[in-house]
Amino acid sequence: MPTSISIPSIDVQSTLITVGKNPDGTIGVPGADNYNKAAWYRNSPAPGQLGSSIIEGHVDYVDKGPAIFFRLGNLKLDDKITVERQDGISAIFKVDELAVYQKDEFPTEKVYAINDRPALVLITCGGQFNGTIGEYDSNVVVYASLVKPS
């Protein structure tokens, strides 16, 4: 199980909490007490194992301001991401792609793909905030590939 994430280029350091699925089948998100922590989706592989490991976090939070993934959209190609695991392995990834998707065009199959290689996908909200419904209209998604487990 992953325990923490570090992304030096955007000053992210967080212990990881775990989330599952909501009753409607969507991925859960950190609650108010954990608004500034990243969350590993427990139905995805552990970072460094085959497949896409999913870690998400809030961009900001009502009445609290910027959150853990506020600068996720500032990542650049080849930036490094380190995920520490309970077994002592540090899974180090490099950013391969950054994309912004309208929520109604979210590429579920691509994001949750069963890969033949270890991958990491980071997700947060982005785009324009709709105050009427209290949601952003897009998601920022970062795709990264394993450089090395150590």
N, C-alpha and C positions, 0 to 999 in steps of 0.2 A: 504494500500500500504506500502511496506517496505521502510525504509528511510536510514538504515545503516547496516553494517555488521562488526562484531568484531571476530577475531580468535586470542586470546592471544598467543597460543603456537607457532605461526609462525609470530607474530608481524604484523597482518593485522588489519587495521582500515580504513574503507572507507564509505563515503556516497554512496548511490546507485543511479545510473541512471537507466533508463528503456529502454529496447530494444524490438523490435518486430521481425517480419519475413522479410527476404529479398525477392525480387521478385521471386527468384528461390525456395522459400520455406524453406531455411535454416535460422537458428536463426541469428539475427543481432549481431554485436559486437561493443564495444565502439570505437569511432573514435579517431583520433590523439589527440584531445583536452582532451579526457577523458581516455587516455591510462592507467592511474594509478588509475582508479576507477572500482569497481565491478559493474555489471549490472544485474538487475532482468529482467527476460523474462516475459513480461506482459501477455502472453497467458498461463502462468502457475498460479497455485493457490498462494495466498499470503502465506508467511511462517507462519506455524501454522494451516492452514486450511487443510482439507483432500486433499490428492494428493501430487505430487512431485513439490515443488517450485524450480525453476531453477535460479541459480545465476552463472554468468560466469565472467571471467576477463582474461586479457592478462597475459602471462608468462613474456614477454618482448616486446619491441617495437622498430622498426627500428630507429636508431640514438638516442634512449632515454635510452636504457639499461633495467634492470630488471623492471617489472611492478608489479601490485597489487598481483597477484597470483604466483609470482616467486617461492615461497616455498610451494605451495599447495601440492606437492608430498611428503613433509616432515611430513604431518599430521600423527598422530598415532590413533589407535583405542581408542575410548572414549574421544578424545580431544573435547573440547567444542567450539561451534559456536553460537554466539548470533546475532539475527537479530531484530533490532528495527523497529517498525511499527508506522505509523501515528496515530493509535488509542491508542498509549501509551503502547501497549503490547510488551514485550520482549520475543520473541520466542527463546528458548534455545534448541540447538540440540547437539547430541553427534555423533561422527564419528563411523559408523558401518563397512565401507569398503572403500578401496582406490583401484582403478584399472587404468591400462593404456591400452588403446585400439588403435590399428592401425586405422587410419581414415576410411579406406575402410571396417573395421569390427566394426564400431561404433554401439553399441546396442541401437538403437533408441527406441525400445519398452520398454526396461528396464529403460532407462534414463527418458523417458517421461511417465512412467506408471501412470495410474490412480489407486492410492492406496486407501485402506480403512483406511488409517492412515495418519497423517501429516508427510511429509518427506521433506528433503532438498537435492538437488543435486548441487554440485559445479563443474564447468568445466573450464579447461584451456588447452592450447596446451602443448605438451610434445614430448618426443622421440628425434629423430634426426632432425636437421634443414636442409632442402634442399634449398640451396642458389639459385639454378637454378630457382625454382618456387616460392621461398620466403615463404615457409610454413614448419611447423613441420609435421612429418609423423604420429603423434599420438595425442591422447587427454588423459589428466589426469582427472579422474572423481572420486569425493568423494561423497559417499552416507551417509546421516546422518538421524537419527530419532529424533523426538521431545522428549525432556526430560520434559520440562514444559513451558507453557506460563505463564508469570507473569505480 
